[in-house]
Amino acid sequence: MATAFSENRMNASVPQWQIRLEAPGDGVEALNADSFGPGRFAKSAYRLREGVLPIAALSFVAVDVDANGRDVLRGSVRFWPISVGGYEELLLGPLAVQSDQRGCGIGIALMQAGIAAAQQGPWRGILLIGDEPYYTKVGFARLPPGRVKFPGPVDQNRILGLSLKAGELLNLSGQARRGQIDEPVCADGAGVG
Ligand SMILES: CC(C)(COP(=O)(O)OP(=O)(O)OC[C@H]1O[C@@H](n2cnc3c(N)ncnc32)[C@H](O)[C@@H]1OP(=O)(O)O)[C@@H](O)C(=O)NCCC(=O)NCCS
């Protein structure tokens, strides 16, 4: 399913990417490894992903098409089910764009596709840990310090939230926990539900 296109695909001087749902074999893990390195597994946000699969209906990729008609991965965004204060919410990330493709709008387009799809679901809001100046471009705002507790050290200034329900203020509060367990592994994950 293509949800967004870049400029005219006939114009060879313009990046020719499109946004669609992630499919097996797209190479997202390799992109995340290149973008974040092995240190990503030590981050607090990963405690909320241990043994949990990303939500397939909210996992989007940006792809280009090579001369053989094969998709080439340009960027990816995933969302994970978490609970905060007992409510089902979403955690955005990882968001990554190939280093030679940055600054073309891919990251914003990926998030917009994910947010639009998430608005159709049961979640009240989306949380992430990231750079406020970037994520404000799609509507995220910093949460009051101490409002949401993560399983591990987090810079409070980087905890951002976005309300998914029109006219409803984001009112997340409490301990962030894993929303479910899909793969019971011996790991260092956060509590569940
Ligand atoms: C962050 C990232 C996803 C942005 O993707 P992108 O496709 O280059 O971003 P876009 O083209 O959609 O947006 C570019 C705009 O965002 C700004 N921007 C990008 N990263 C930013 C950041 N960390 N802080 C503030 N602004 C940022 C750019 O300056 C540009 O602004 P402009 O439109 O006013 O010129 C990409 O740089 C990346 O993959 N980085 C490595 C992985 C990473 O850090 N992911 C985010 C984890 S929190």
The ligand as a Gaussian input file, in Angstrom:
#p B3LYP/6-31G(d) Opt

LIG

0 1
 C       16.639000      11.963000      12.384000
 C       16.376000      11.435000      10.962000
 C       15.389000      10.280000      11.032000
 C       15.755000      12.575000      10.143000
 O       15.353000      12.050000       8.887000
 P       15.332000      12.979000       7.575000
 O       14.630000      12.216000       6.508000
 O       16.683000      13.483000       7.292000
 O       14.442000      14.185000       8.098000
 P       13.493000      15.082000       7.187000
 O       14.122000      15.248000       5.853000
 O       12.131000      14.533000       7.221000
 O       13.491000      16.444000       7.982000
 C       14.578000      17.291000       7.815000
 C       14.377000      18.507000       8.706000
 O       14.483000      18.079000      10.071000
 C       15.615000      18.708000      10.657000
 N       16.240000      17.756000      11.550000
 C       16.704000      16.525000      11.257000
 N       17.205000      15.934000      12.370000
 C       17.038000      16.831000      13.386000
 C       17.340000      16.811000      14.758000
 N       17.930000      15.754000      15.341000
 N       17.024000      17.906000      15.502000
 C       16.424000      18.974000      14.936000
 N       16.106000      19.051000      13.625000
 C       16.423000      17.992000      12.861000
 C       16.501000      19.116000       9.494000
 O       17.343000      20.176000       9.840000
 C       15.456000      19.510000       8.464000
 O       14.932000      20.783000       8.786000
 P       14.397000      21.779000       7.644000
 O       13.280000      21.063000       6.938000
 O       13.930000      22.989000       8.404000
 O       15.557000      22.019000       6.763000
 C       17.677000      11.015000      10.254000
 O       18.599000      12.075000      10.330000
 C       18.313000       9.761000      10.864000
 O       18.005000       8.651000      10.450000
 N       19.239000       9.941000      11.835000
 C       19.906000       8.807000      12.476000
 C       18.958000       8.039000      13.357000
 C       18.306000       8.945000      14.390000
 O       18.942000       9.771000      15.039000
 N       16.970000       8.776000      14.533000
 C       16.165000       9.542000      15.449000
 C       16.270000       8.980000      16.825000
 S       15.595000      10.061000      18.046000

